Amino acid sequence: MIIIIHENNEWISPFEQALQKLKTDYQIWYVPDMSLDLSALPPDAVYWNRMSASSHTRGHRYTPELVAGVLAWLERHGRTVVNGPRALDLEISKMRQYQELEKFGIKTPRTFCAIDNEHLLAGAEQIGFPLITKHNRAGKGLGVMKFDNADALKKYLFGDYFDASPDGITLLQQYIHAPSRSIFRMEFVDGKFLYCVEVDTSKGFELCPADACEIESNCPTEEFNKFTIRDKFSIPNISDYEEFLRHNDIGIAGIEIIFDANGDYWTYDVNTNTNYNSQAEAIANKSAPDVIAHYLDSLTRR
């Protein structure tokens, strides 16, 4: 039995279809409808945690806290969990993501973190301009805005349109200019590199690859497909990313990097409930949901 723990029904269909093709028994635990009796025994199953840092945008502000308790319950009873407590901890905090990445020699952009907006304004001088703002707990590129000078940043931080992170922590981050106007998202399954998708950022930073997200963002996909799988993608230290994932008990993830004008690359996001773009996968004749279904099914047989 496979049990998927999640909080967004629009993201689940591709994985259900993949499991159904294998004729594998599975259940869906939709977190907003969940409750938990801590004295009960969890079903004997393989669990896949797909908790998202962007849950607050769907009215599910406190679902990560509930999932943290569920994962502790599963861990207590020795259940097999893909993307367990360590994965959730990094999913909901970019501050903690960056610390872990740097431990493995993976370079991240210079970042300043604060709750108080006065501190942020002062911290901007340490980062330098241009810079971007970012939520500590977010997803889909929410809260990402570029500022070229202190006046523009001040107007945003103290104006009517300031967008706070749900945990109250705002990040200021070194702006990395990418001549290609693209970011690259490396997908990993079973902690191993699967493929890389290039994402065109020319129309903004809301980069969730799920089909439902493209509809929500009004992206004209019939004229412009911003996701392209790159067959020959390679960087020298992919093994460092795989080691980072193993150390943090992350079996399935998307890790986003950006190349600057010198060809150096910087890592700025780890997504532990990764989604996949069906159009890009169809063109490349690849299916991450199918690979994931086989991976989860293999765990049930061990």
C-alpha positions as CSV (number, residue, x, y, z in Angstrom):
1,M,0.0,0.0,0.0
2,I,1.2,3.5,-0.8
3,I,-0.3,6.6,1.0
4,I,0.2,10.1,-0.4
5,I,0.0,12.9,2.1
6,H,-0.9,16.2,0.4
7,E,-3.0,19.4,0.5
8,N,-3.6,20.3,-3.1
9,N,-6.0,18.1,-5.1
10,E,-5.0,19.8,-8.4
11,W,-1.5,18.4,-8.2
12,I,-2.3,14.8,-7.5
13,S,-3.9,13.5,-10.8
14,P,-0.6,12.6,-12.7
15,F,0.6,10.5,-9.8
16,E,-2.7,8.7,-9.4
17,Q,-2.7,7.9,-13.1
18,A,0.9,6.5,-12.8
19,L,0.0,4.3,-9.8
20,Q,-3.1,3.1,-11.5
21,K,-1.1,2.0,-14.5
22,L,0.9,-0.2,-12.2
23,K,-2.2,-1.5,-10.5
24,T,-0.7,-0.6,-7.2
25,D,-2.9,-0.1,-4.1
26,Y,-2.8,3.4,-2.9
27,Q,-4.7,5.9,-0.7
28,I,-4.8,9.7,-0.7
29,W,-4.6,11.6,2.6
30,Y,-5.9,15.1,2.0
31,V,-4.5,17.0,5.0
32,P,-7.1,19.8,5.3
33,D,-9.7,17.0,6.0
34,M,-7.4,15.0,8.3
35,S,-7.5,14.5,12.1
36,L,-5.3,12.2,14.1
37,D,-5.6,9.9,17.1
38,L,-2.1,9.6,18.4
39,S,-2.9,6.4,20.2
40,A,-3.8,4.7,17.0
41,L,-1.4,2.6,14.8
42,P,-0.7,4.0,11.3
43,P,-1.5,1.6,8.4
44,D,1.3,-0.6,7.3
45,A,2.2,1.3,4.1
46,V,4.8,3.4,2.3
47,Y,4.1,7.1,2.8
48,W,5.0,9.9,0.4
49,N,4.8,13.4,2.0
50,R,3.9,16.1,-0.5
51,M,3.3,18.9,1.9
52,S,3.8,22.3,0.2
53,A,5.2,25.6,1.5
54,S,2.6,27.4,-0.6
55,S,-0.3,25.9,1.2
56,H,-1.3,29.2,2.8
57,T,-2.2,30.5,-0.7
58,R,-5.0,27.9,-0.8
59,G,-6.4,28.7,2.6
60,H,-4.3,25.9,4.3
61,R,-2.1,28.0,6.5
62,Y,-1.6,25.4,9.3
63,T,-1.4,22.2,7.3
64,P,2.4,22.0,7.5
65,E,2.2,22.0,11.3
66,L,-0.3,19.2,11.2
67,V,1.8,17.2,8.8
68,A,4.9,17.7,11.0
69,G,2.9,15.9,13.8
70,V,1.7,13.2,11.4
71,L,5.3,12.5,10.2
72,A,6.5,12.3,13.8
73,W,3.7,9.7,14.5
74,L,4.8,7.7,11.4
75,E,8.4,7.9,12.5
76,R,7.6,6.7,16.0
77,H,5.9,3.6,14.6
78,G,8.8,2.8,12.2
79,R,6.8,3.4,8.9
80,T,8.7,4.0,5.7
81,V,8.3,7.7,4.7
82,V,9.6,9.3,1.5
83,N,10.4,13.0,2.3
84,G,10.1,12.7,6.1
85,P,10.5,15.3,8.8
86,R,13.8,16.7,7.6
87,A,12.3,17.2,4.1
88,L,9.3,19.1,5.6
89,D,11.6,21.2,7.7
90,L,13.6,22.4,4.6
91,E,10.4,22.8,2.5
92,I,9.0,25.5,4.8
93,S,12.2,27.4,5.5
94,K,14.6,28.8,2.8
95,M,16.9,29.9,5.6
96,R,17.4,26.3,6.7
97,Q,17.6,25.1,3.1
98,Y,20.6,27.4,2.4
99,Q,22.4,26.4,5.5
100,E,22.1,22.7,4.5
101,L,23.1,23.3,0.9
102,E,26.2,25.2,2.0
103,K,27.3,22.3,4.2
104,F,27.7,20.3,1.1
105,G,29.7,22.9,-0.8
106,I,26.7,24.0,-2.9
107,K,26.8,27.7,-3.5
108,T,23.8,29.9,-2.6
109,P,23.3,33.6,-3.3
110,R,24.2,36.0,-0.4
111,T,21.0,36.3,1.7
112,F,19.9,38.6,4.6
113,C,16.9,37.6,6.7
114,A,14.7,39.6,9.1
115,I,11.3,40.2,10.5
116,D,11.5,43.9,11.1
117,N,11.4,46.0,7.9
118,E,13.8,48.6,9.3
119,H,16.3,45.8,9.6
120,L,15.6,44.7,6.1
121,L,16.2,48.2,4.8
122,A,19.5,48.4,6.6
123,G,20.5,44.9,5.5
124,A,20.0,45.9,1.9
125,E,23.3,47.8,2.0
126,Q,25.1,44.6,2.9
127,I,23.6,42.7,0.0
128,G,23.9,45.5,-2.5
129,F,21.6,46.5,-5.4
130,P,20.1,45.1,-7.4
131,L,18.5,42.6,-5.1
132,I,15.4,40.5,-4.8
133,T,12.9,40.1,-1.9
134,K,11.7,36.6,-1.1
135,H,9.5,34.9,1.4
136,N,11.2,32.5,3.8
137,R,8.2,30.2,3.5
138,A,6.7,30.2,0.1
139,G,6.4,28.4,-3.2
140,K,5.8,29.1,-6.9
141,G,8.0,32.2,-6.7
142,L,5.6,34.1,-4.5
143,G,7.0,37.2,-3.0
144,V,9.9,37.5,-5.4
145,M,10.4,41.0,-6.5
146,K,13.5,42.8,-7.9
147,F,14.7,46.2,-6.6
148,D,17.4,48.4,-8.2
149,N,17.8,50.9,-5.4
150,A,17.1,51.7,-1.7
151,D,14.2,54.2,-2.5
152,A,12.2,51.6,-4.4
153,L,12.8,49.0,-1.7
154,K,11.8,51.4,1.0
155,K,8.5,52.3,-0.8
156,Y,7.7,48.6,-1.0
157,L,8.6,47.6,2.6
158,F,6.6,50.5,4.1
159,G,3.9,50.8,1.5
160,D,0.4,49.3,1.1
161,Y,1.6,46.5,-1.2
162,F,4.2,44.8,1.0
163,D,3.6,41.0,0.9
164,A,4.7,39.3,4.1
165,S,5.8,35.7,4.3
166,P,3.4,33.5,6.3
167,D,6.1,33.0,8.9
168,G,6.9,36.7,9.1
169,I,10.4,36.3,7.8
170,T,11.4,38.2,4.6
171,L,14.7,37.5,2.7
172,L,16.8,39.9,0.8
173,Q,18.9,38.1,-1.7
174,Q,21.7,38.9,-4.1
175,Y,20.3,39.3,-7.6
176,I,21.9,36.9,-10.1
177,H,21.6,38.1,-13.6
178,A,21.0,35.3,-16.0
179,P,21.8,36.2,-19.6
180,S,19.6,33.3,-20.8
181,R,16.7,34.7,-18.8
182,S,16.2,31.1,-17.6
183,I,16.5,29.0,-14.5
184,F,17.3,25.3,-14.4
185,R,15.4,22.9,-12.3
186,M,17.1,19.5,-11.6
187,E,14.6,16.7,-10.8
188,F,15.6,13.9,-8.5
189,V,13.8,10.6,-7.7
190,D,15.1,8.1,-5.2
191,G,17.7,10.7,-4.4
192,K,19.2,10.4,-7.9
193,F,19.3,12.9,-10.8
194,L,16.5,12.2,-13.3
195,Y,16.5,15.2,-15.7
196,C,16.7,18.9,-15.9
197,V,14.1,21.3,-17.1
198,E,14.9,24.8,-18.3
199,V,12.3,27.4,-17.3
200,D,11.9,30.7,-19.1
201,T,11.6,33.5,-16.5
202,S,10.9,36.3,-19.0
203,K,7.2,36.5,-18.0
204,G,7.8,36.4,-14.3
205,F,9.0,34.3,-11.3
206,E,5.9,32.2,-10.6
207,L,7.4,29.0,-11.9
208,C,5.4,26.1,-10.7
209,P,5.4,23.6,-13.6
210,A,2.1,21.9,-12.8
211,D,-0.6,22.3,-15.5
212,A,-3.0,23.7,-13.0
213,C,-0.6,26.5,-12.1
214,E,-0.1,27.4,-15.7
215,I,-3.8,27.9,-16.0
216,E,-3.9,30.0,-12.8
217,S,-1.2,32.3,-14.0
218,N,-2.9,32.8,-17.4
219,C,0.2,31.6,-19.1
220,P,-0.6,31.4,-22.9
221,T,0.8,27.9,-23.2
222,E,-0.5,27.4,-26.7
223,E,2.0,30.2,-27.9
224,F,4.7,30.0,-25.2
225,N,5.9,26.9,-23.4
226,K,8.2,28.1,-20.7
227,F,9.3,24.5,-19.7
228,T,11.9,22.6,-21.8
229,I,13.6,19.4,-20.7
230,R,17.4,19.5,-21.5
231,D,18.7,16.1,-22.5
232,K,22.4,16.9,-22.3
233,F,22.4,18.9,-19.1
234,S,25.3,18.4,-16.8
235,I,27.2,20.1,-14.0
236,P,30.3,18.8,-12.3
237,N,28.9,18.4,-8.8
238,I,25.5,16.6,-9.2
239,S,26.8,14.1,-6.7
240,D,27.0,16.8,-4.1
241,Y,23.2,17.4,-4.6
242,E,22.5,13.7,-4.3
243,E,24.5,13.6,-1.0
244,F,22.6,16.6,0.3
245,L,19.3,14.8,-0.4
246,R,20.4,11.6,1.2
247,H,21.6,13.4,4.3
248,N,18.3,15.2,4.6
249,D,16.1,12.1,4.0
250,I,14.7,13.6,0.7
251,G,13.8,11.0,-1.9
252,I,12.0,13.2,-4.4
253,A,12.8,16.8,-5.1
254,G,13.3,19.6,-7.6
255,I,16.4,21.8,-7.0
256,E,16.6,25.2,-8.9
257,I,19.8,26.8,-10.0
258,I,20.7,29.8,-12.0
259,F,23.7,30.6,-14.2
260,D,25.3,34.0,-14.1
261,A,27.2,35.9,-16.9
262,N,30.4,34.1,-16.0
263,G,28.8,30.6,-16.3
264,D,28.9,30.1,-12.5
265,Y,25.8,28.6,-11.0
266,W,23.9,29.4,-7.8
267,T,21.4,27.2,-6.0
268,Y,18.4,29.1,-4.6
269,D,15.5,26.7,-4.0
270,V,14.8,23.1,-3.0
271,N,11.2,21.9,-3.6
272,T,10.3,18.7,-1.9
273,N,6.8,18.4,-3.4
274,T,7.9,18.8,-6.9
275,N,5.5,18.9,-9.8
276,Y,6.1,18.2,-13.5
277,N,5.1,19.9,-16.7
278,S,3.2,17.4,-18.9
279,Q,3.8,19.3,-22.2
280,A,7.6,19.3,-21.6
281,E,7.6,15.7,-20.6
282,A,5.6,14.7,-23.7
283,I,8.0,16.4,-26.0
284,A,11.0,14.8,-24.3
285,N,9.2,11.4,-24.0
286,K,9.9,11.3,-20.3
287,S,7.5,10.8,-17.3
288,A,8.7,11.6,-13.8
289,P,5.3,10.5,-12.4
290,D,5.9,7.1,-13.9
291,V,9.4,6.9,-12.4
292,I,8.0,8.0,-9.0
293,A,5.3,5.3,-9.2
294,H,7.8,2.6,-9.9
295,Y,10.1,3.9,-7.0
296,L,7.2,4.0,-4.5
297,D,6.0,0.5,-5.6
298,S,9.5,-0.9,-5.2
299,L,9.6,0.4,-1.6
300,T,6.4,-1.6,-0.8
301,R,8.2,-4.8,-2.0
302,R,11.3,-4.4,0.3
